[in-house]
């Protein structure tokens, strides 16, 4: 029997040891920008969000879970 996949193919998204979906801040930033674009935000606004979020991702690290940015 195959076990559940630990990744869904997108970087920064995986199941943690307890089986809870863990999303890294890099993936969360991508989802946020995509959601803003889908809501109708202007391309310049979405690009501004992306520019700011890239700095946060660089600071905290792409795979770090969203719910624990201060942990190492």
C-alpha positions in Angstrom: 0.0 0.0 0.0 1.3 3.5 -0.9 1.7 6.1 1.8 0.3 9.6 1.3 2.7 11.9 -0.5 4.7 14.3 1.6 4.6 17.0 -1.1 2.0 18.2 -3.6 4.5 19.2 -6.2 4.6 22.9 -5.3 7.7 24.0 -3.4 7.0 24.9 0.2 3.9 22.8 0.6 4.1 19.5 2.4 2.5 17.3 5.1 4.2 17.7 8.5 4.8 14.6 10.7 1.3 14.9 12.2 -0.3 14.9 8.7 -1.2 18.6 8.8 -0.6 20.6 5.6 2.4 22.9 6.2 2.9 25.9 3.9 6.2 27.7 3.6 6.3 31.4 3.4 7.5 31.4 -0.2 4.4 29.4 -1.3 2.1 31.5 0.9 3.5 34.7 -0.8 2.8 33.2 -4.2 -0.7 32.3 -3.2 -1.3 35.7 -1.8 -0.2 37.5 -4.9 -2.3 35.1 -7.1 -5.3 35.8 -4.9 -4.9 39.5 -5.2 -4.6 39.3 -9.0 -7.7 37.1 -9.0 -9.6 39.7 -6.9 -8.8 42.3 -9.5 -5.9 44.2 -8.0 -3.9 46.0 -10.7 -0.8 44.3 -12.0 1.4 47.1 -10.5 -0.2 46.5 -7.1 0.4 42.8 -7.3 4.0 43.4 -8.4 4.5 45.8 -5.4 3.2 43.1 -3.0 5.5 40.6 -4.6 8.5 42.9 -4.3 7.8 43.4 -0.6 7.1 39.7 0.0 10.3 38.6 -1.7 12.2 40.5 1.0 10.4 38.7 3.7 11.0 35.3 2.0 14.7 36.1 1.7 14.8 37.1 5.4 13.0 34.1 6.8 13.7 31.4 4.2 11.4 30.0 1.7 10.6 26.6 3.3 10.0 27.9 6.8 6.4 27.3 7.9 4.1 30.2 7.9 3.0 29.6 11.5 6.5 29.7 12.8 8.6 32.5 11.2 10.6 33.2 14.3 11.8 29.5 14.8 14.9 28.3 13.1 
